[in-house]
Amino acid sequence: MRTEFHRLAAGAATRRSRTSASSVWQVLDGTGSVRLNDQEHPLERGDIIAVPAWTEFSLTAAGQLDLFTFSDAPVFEKLNLLRTEIT
């Protein structure tokens, strides 16, 4: 498992991406939105997002947005099966 902390500045957005790994994200503080495939959902403190493998994913911060994530990417890396596409 891989764990990471991410901080997005107010108004920042990530590029759309998808990967063969799955991940779970928790909003520690702030507000914004998440796009999963073609559906956008609002985010606020305490929300948890499950991102299945090969789901197009992006984040947008309304205010500063602090998130914690964990994923199974290291397993796919060791098996040489990790694939990532960024648009």
Number of C-alpha atoms within 10 A of each C-alpha: 9 11 13 10 12 12 15 19 14 15 12 15 16 12 12 16 16 22 19 18 21 17 19 15 19 19 20 18 18 20 19 23 17 18 16 20 15 8 9 14 11 14 22 17 15 12 14 16 16 13 19 16 15 16 18 20 21 17 21 23 22 19 15 16 25 19 19 16 17 15 17 17 20 14 14 14 13 9 8 9 13 15 14 11 11 10 7
